């Protein structure tokens, strides 16, 4: 049997555990994390991008950057009340003053009050930030990707192996449902025993959602995109976060595809994405056409489908699409038949603006192996092939049935676990919320909350990278 570039999958008992144990170097104190936020230059770039406040009313005691720091610190401390209490301590507020002195100069630091803003001042300032949440996110997506590139993620000039991509060359993305800030689902309820009418505050962004395991959750859904280079959990860089409107056409997967294509368009070194079973053939097709890999699991409802019968010379080989790749139907003397995967010699990518992907197959035969190039990953449409030969006209959804990296292979076993970065990112977000529940009502306020979370996480990632960089310098 010829060698397969993806190799056979190993049984569970023979697999090496991929998850690294949590160590002391993965810890960061509250003081350190607040320091990371205060010294993050992106905080000051975001503040500069905000339009100047109106001239009506009393002059503000704090600049915009102070409230952006409050926003990031709120993610570290889990609530606005705790954040205000901490920043009222001059020693804690000194952390931010030092950051301002480092980024904006001593004069700007001297203009700051002796202690941080109160909770009421934050609630007032939050309205202004909420109005510009989309603008802040549009800018921060660019800043976050710049940070990732500076930290060696998605390197443009590094050698790329399409059949064995590296963790730092892939996006880890997934959707999550955040717990609604309230359990109430209606504005009012009636006590059937007493007739009392009760009025409730509800979250307009929350809705009943289905999660991956089939369980129902109530809250808004967001898709997060991240990447990292090394093994430190805190080195992850969050690239983006997008809200998924309830009953949006295409749902979570459609929003995710848009985000992935945006990142790939600005990062030539990005090779593709790791996602879960929410991606189907349509989504794989969109990303593969733009030159990206999609590494995910096959949908459980995909049954083997006949593909074609090859007749080279006197040979007959019946090909089927099964488990994300081409397999040959082999009959045995006892009357049983099996689908035996055909070895793959190469994974090829061709094209410039629109890309095509191929498996170069080596079909074993007693008369000598046959080499065949087979399109995978994309579903050809009418007009892209001679009349009657396109997948669309044949009724064969190629992107659904033939993966670029088939699921039941050793390469998939080694690369797909990197997707757990998305799951651990969701756990970090839940841990940053008071009692694991949202503390903001409405889409705009929640977008601001996710911005604060991503800012805080990326601040620590940047700080860790800056601490290690001088040690790796040749002149150090």
C-alpha positions in Angstrom: 0.0 0.0 0.0 1.5 3.4 -1.0 2.2 5.9 1.8 -0.4 8.5 2.7 0.8 12.0 3.5 -1.8 12.4 6.1 -1.1 8.9 7.6 -3.6 6.6 9.3 -5.3 7.8 12.5 -4.0 6.3 15.7 -6.4 4.5 18.1 -7.1 6.4 21.3 -4.9 4.2 23.5 -1.8 5.0 21.3 -2.3 8.8 21.2 0.0 11.1 23.1 -2.0 13.6 25.3 -1.8 17.0 23.7 -3.1 19.1 26.6 -0.4 20.8 28.7 -0.9 21.0 32.4 -1.5 24.4 33.9 1.7 25.7 35.5 2.8 28.7 37.6 3.9 30.6 34.6 0.3 30.6 33.4 -0.7 32.7 36.4 -0.9 36.5 36.4 -1.8 38.6 39.5 -4.5 41.3 39.4 -1.8 43.9 39.9 0.2 42.6 36.9 -2.9 42.4 34.7 -3.9 46.0 35.5 -0.3 47.0 34.7 -0.5 45.2 31.4 -3.7 47.1 30.5 -2.3 50.5 31.6 0.8 50.0 29.3 -1.0 48.7 26.3 -0.5 51.3 23.5 -3.7 50.1 21.8 -5.7 51.6 24.7 -4.3 55.1 23.8 -4.9 54.6 20.0 -8.5 53.8 20.7 -8.9 56.9 22.9 -7.4 59.1 20.2 -9.9 57.7 17.6 -12.9 58.8 19.7 -14.5 62.1 18.6 -14.0 65.0 21.0 -16.7 65.4 23.6 -19.3 68.1 23.2 -18.7 71.5 24.8 -22.1 71.6 26.6 -22.0 71.0 30.3 -19.2 70.8 32.9 -15.7 69.9 31.9 -14.9 66.2 32.4 -12.5 65.2 35.1 -11.2 62.2 33.2 -10.1 61.7 29.6 -11.5 59.0 27.4 -8.5 56.8 27.9 -9.2 56.6 31.7 -12.6 55.1 30.9 -11.2 52.7 28.4 -8.8 51.6 31.1 -11.8 51.2 33.4 -13.5 49.0 30.7 -10.5 46.7 30.5 -10.0 46.7 34.3 -13.7 45.7 34.7 -12.9 42.5 32.8 -10.1 41.8 35.2 -12.1 42.5 38.3 -15.5 41.1 37.0 -17.7 44.1 37.9 -17.9 47.9 37.6 -18.5 48.2 41.4 -15.3 46.3 42.3 -13.3 48.2 39.6 -14.4 51.6 41.0 -13.6 50.5 44.5 -10.1 49.4 43.4 -9.4 52.6 41.4 -10.3 54.7 44.4 -7.2 53.4 46.1 -4.3 55.8 45.1 -1.8 53.0 44.9 -4.0 51.1 42.4 -4.8 54.3 40.4 -1.0 54.9 40.3 -0.7 52.0 37.9 -2.8 53.9 35.3 -0.9 57.1 36.0 2.4 55.4 35.3 0.9 54.0 32.1 -0.2 57.5 31.0 3.3 58.9 31.9 4.9 56.1 29.8 2.6 56.6 26.7 1.6 60.2 26.8 4.2 61.9 28.9 4.5 63.4 32.4 2.3 66.4 31.7 -0.7 64.3 30.7 -0.2 62.2 33.9 -0.1 65.3 36.1 -3.5 66.4 34.7 -5.2 63.2 36.1 -7.1 63.3 39.4 -5.6 61.7 42.5 -8.0 58.7 42.3 -9.9 56.9 39.6 -13.5 57.5 38.4 -16.5 56.5 40.6 -19.1 54.0 39.4 -21.6 56.7 38.6 -18.9 58.5 36.5 -18.3 55.3 34.7 -22.0 54.7 34.0 -22.2 58.2 32.5 -19.1 57.7 30.4 -20.3 54.3 29.3 -23.1 55.8 27.3 -20.6 57.7 25.2 -18.5 54.6 24.6 -21.5 52.5 23.9 -22.5 54.9 21.1 -19.1 54.3 19.5 -18.8 50.6 20.2 -18.9 49.6 16.5 -16.3 52.2 15.6 -14.0 51.1 18.4 -14.3 47.5 17.3 -13.5 48.4 13.7 -10.3 50.0 14.7 -9.4 47.4 17.3 -9.7 44.6 14.8 -6.8 46.2 12.9 -4.8 46.8 16.1 -5.3 43.3 17.3 -4.1 41.8 14.1 -1.1 44.1 14.1 -0.3 42.8 17.6 -0.6 39.2 16.4 1.8 39.8 13.5 4.3 41.5 15.8 4.2 38.4 18.1 5.1 36.1 15.2 1.6 34.8 14.5 0.7 34.4 10.8 4.3 35.0 9.5 4.2 35.9 5.9 7.6 34.7 4.9 7.7 31.4 6.8 7.6 28.1 4.9 4.0 26.8 4.7 3.0 23.1 4.5 -0.6 22.8 3.5 -0.7 19.2 4.6 0.7 20.0 8.0 0.0 23.6 9.1 1.4 25.1 12.4 -0.7 26.3 15.3 0.5 29.9 14.8 -0.7 29.8 11.1 -4.3 29.0 11.9 -7.3 30.9 13.4 -9.1 29.1 16.2 -12.8 30.2 16.1 -16.0 29.2 17.7 -19.4 30.6 18.8 -20.6 30.8 22.4 -23.8 31.7 24.1 -23.3 34.1 27.0 -25.7 33.9 29.9 -28.3 36.6 29.8 -28.0 39.2 32.6 -31.5 38.3 33.7 -33.6 35.2 33.9 -36.7 37.0 32.8 -37.9 36.5 29.3 -41.0 38.7 29.3 -41.6 42.3 30.4 -44.2 41.2 32.8 -45.6 38.1 34.5 -48.7 37.3 36.5 -48.8 35.3 39.7 -51.6 32.8 39.0 -52.2 32.4 42.7 -52.5 36.0 43.8 -53.1 37.8 40.5 -50.1 40.1 41.1 -48.6 41.6 38.0 -44.8 41.9 38.2 -42.7 43.9 35.8 -39.2 42.8 34.7 -36.2 44.1 32.9 -35.2 41.9 30.0 -32.2 41.9 27.8 -33.2 42.7 24.2 -30.1 40.9 22.8 -30.9 37.6 24.5 -32.8 34.8 22.9 -33.2 31.0 23.2 -30.1 29.4 21.5 -29.0 25.9 20.6 -25.5 25.0 21.7 -23.3 22.3 20.1 -24.4 19.5 22.4 -28.1 20.2 21.6 -28.8 21.9 24.9 -30.8 25.1 25.0 -29.2 28.3 26.4 -30.7 31.7 26.9 -28.6 34.7 26.0 -26.8 36.4 23.1 -24.4 34.5 20.8 -20.9 35.8 19.9 -18.2 34.3 17.7 -14.6 34.8 18.9 -11.5 34.5 16.8 -8.0 34.0 18.3 -4.5 32.6 17.6 -1.4 31.9 19.5 2.2 30.9 18.9 3.5 29.3 22.0 2.2 27.0 24.8 1.4 29.7 27.3 -2.4 30.0 27.7 -2.1 33.7 28.3 -0.1 34.4 25.1 -3.3 34.0 23.0 -4.2 37.0 20.9 -7.9 37.6 20.4 -8.4 38.9 16.8 -12.1 39.6 16.7 -15.5 39.1 18.3 -18.8 39.3 16.4 -22.4 39.3 17.6 -24.7 36.8 15.9 -28.2 38.2 15.6 -31.0 35.8 16.5 -32.3 34.0 13.4 -29.6 35.6 11.2 -29.5 34.0 7.7 -26.8 31.3 7.9 -26.5 31.7 11.7 -23.3 31.5 13.6 -21.4 29.9 10.7 -22.2 32.8 8.2 -20.9 35.4 10.7 -17.8 33.3 11.3 -17.0 33.0 7.6 -17.2 36.8 7.2 -14.8 37.3 10.1 -12.4 34.6 8.9 -12.3 36.1 5.4 -11.6 39.5 6.8 -8.6 38.3 8.8 -7.2 36.2 5.9 -7.5 39.3 3.6 -5.3 41.3 6.0 -2.9 38.5 7.0 -1.3 36.8 4.0 0.4 34.4 6.3 -2.8 33.0 7.7 -3.4 29.5 6.3 -7.0 28.9 7.4 -9.2 28.1 10.4 -10.0 25.5 13.0 -13.7 25.2 13.6 -16.3 22.7 14.9 -19.1 20.9 13.1 -21.1 24.1 12.6 -19.2 24.5 9.4 -20.7 22.6 6.5 -19.8 22.4 2.8 -21.1 25.9 1.9 -18.8 27.5 4.5 -15.8 25.4 3.6 -16.3 26.3 0.0 -16.3 30.0 0.7 -13.0 29.9 2.6 -11.3 27.4 0.3 -12.0 29.6 -2.7 -10.1 32.4 -0.9 -7.1 30.1 -0.4 -7.7 28.9 3.2 -7.7 25.6 4.9 -10.8 24.5 6.9 -10.0 21.9 9.5 -13.1 20.6 11.2 -15.0 17.4 11.7 -17.4 15.8 9.2 -21.1 16.2 9.8 -22.5 13.0 11.4 -25.2 12.8 8.9 -22.8 12.4 5.9 -23.3 9.0 4.5 -20.9 7.5 1.9 -21.8 8.6 -1.6 -20.8 7.1 -4.9 -18.4 9.3 -6.9 -17.3 7.5 -10.1 -16.0 4.3 -11.7 -12.5 4.5 -13.2 -11.6 2.2 -16.1 -7.9 2.6 -16.8 -7.1 -0.1 -19.3 -8.5 -3.4 -18.1 -8.9 -2.2 -14.5 -12.1 -1.2 -12.8 -12.0 0.9 -9.7 -15.2 2.1 -8.0 -14.7 5.3 -6.0 -16.8 6.6 -3.2 -16.7 9.7 -1.1 -16.6 8.6 2.6 -15.3 10.2 5.8 -14.1 13.3 3.9 -12.0 11.6 1.3 -12.1 9.2 -1.7 -12.3 5.5 -0.9 -12.3 2.5 -3.2 -15.0 -0.1 -2.9 -13.3 -3.5 -2.5 -15.2 -6.8 -2.6 -14.0 -9.9 -0.8 -14.5 -13.6 -1.4 -17.0 -14.0 1.4 -19.3 -11.5 -0.4 -18.6 -8.5 1.9 -17.5 -5.1 0.6 -15.4 -2.4 2.3 -14.6 1.2 1.5 -10.8 1.4 1.7 -9.3 4.9 1.8 -7.2 5.7 -1.3 -3.7 7.0 -0.3 -3.1 10.7 -0.9 0.4 11.7 -2.1 0.0 15.5 -2.2 -2.4 18.3 -1.2 -2.1 21.0 -3.9 -3.4 24.6 -4.0 -3.6 26.3 -7.3 -4.8 29.7 -8.4 -4.3 33.4 -7.6 -7.4 35.2 -6.6 -9.8 32.2 -6.7 -8.2 29.0 -5.5 -8.7 25.3 -6.3 -7.6 22.4 -4.1 -6.6 18.9 -5.2 -5.7 15.6 -3.7 -3.2 13.7 -5.8 -4.3 10.1 -5.3 -2.3 6.9 -5.9 -4.9 4.2 -6.5 -3.3 0.8 -5.7 -3.7 -1.9 -8.4 -2.2 -5.3 -9.1 -1.3 -4.0 -12.6 0.4 -1.0 -11.2 -0.8 2.1 -9.2 -2.8 4.8 -11.0 -2.2 8.5 -10.3 -5.3 10.7 -10.3 -5.7 14.4 -9.4 -9.0 15.0 -7.7 -10.6 18.4 -6.7 -11.5 18.8 -3.1 -12.7 21.5 -0.7 -14.8 23.5 -3.2 -18.0 22.7 -5.1 -17.8 23.7 -8.8 -20.8 25.7 -10.1 -22.5 25.7 -13.5 -20.3 27.6 -15.9 -17.0 26.8 -14.1 -16.8 23.4 -15.9 -17.9 22.2 -19.4 -21.7 21.8 -19.6 -22.9 18.9 -17.5 -19.6 18.4 -15.7 -19.9 20.8 -12.8 -20.7 19.5 -9.3 -23.8 21.6 -9.1 -25.2 20.0 -12.3 -24.2 16.5 -11.1 -25.8 17.1 -7.7 -22.5 16.3 -5.8 -21.7 18.7 -3.0 -17.9 18.2 -3.2 -17.0 20.6 -0.3 -19.4 18.8 2.0 -18.0 15.3 1.2 -14.3 15.8 0.4 -12.2 17.7 3.0 -8.8 19.2 2.4 -7.4 17.4 5.4 -9.7 14.3 6.0 -11.0 13.8 9.5 -9.8 10.2 10.2 -6.1 10.8 9.6 -3.1 11.3 11.8 -2.6 14.9 10.6 -6.2 15.8 11.6 -5.6 14.2 15.0 -2.5 16.4 15.6 -3.9 19.7 14.3 -7.6 19.7 15.2 -6.9 19.8 19.0 -5.6 23.3 18.6 -9.3 24.3 18.3 -9.5 23.9 22.1 -8.0 27.4 22.2 -11.5 28.7 21.3 -13.1 26.7 24.2 -10.6 27.9 26.8 -11.1 31.5 25.5 -14.8 31.1 26.3 -14.0 29.8 29.8 -11.8 32.9 30.4 -14.6 35.1 29.3 -17.1 33.4 31.6 -14.6 33.7 34.5 -14.4 37.5 33.8 -18.1 37.9 34.4 -19.8 38.3 37.8 -21.2 34.9 38.6 -20.5 33.9 35.0 -23.4 36.0 33.8 -23.4 39.1 31.5 -23.4 42.4 33.4 -24.7 44.5 30.4 -28.0 44.8 28.7 -28.3 45.3 24.9 -26.1 44.6 22.0 -24.1 47.8 22.1 -23.3 47.5 25.8 -22.3 43.9 25.3 -20.1 44.7 22.4 -18.3 47.1 24.7 -18.0 44.4 27.3 -16.4 42.0 24.8 -14.1 44.7 23.7 -13.0 45.2 27.3 -12.4 41.5 27.7 -10.4 41.2 24.5 -8.4 44.3 25.4 -7.5 42.9 28.9 -6.5 39.5 27.5 -4.4 41.0 24.7 -2.7 43.4 27.1 -1.3 40.5 29.0 -0.4 38.6 25.8 1.6 41.7 24.7 3.3 42.1 28.1 4.4 38.5 28.2 5.8 38.8 24.6 7.7 42.0 25.5 9.1 40.3 28.6 10.4 37.4 26.6 11.6 39.3 23.5 14.7 40.9 25.0 15.8 37.4 26.3 15.5 36.0 22.7 17.4 39.0 21.2 20.8 38.1 19.7 22.3 41.1 21.5 20.8 40.2 24.9 
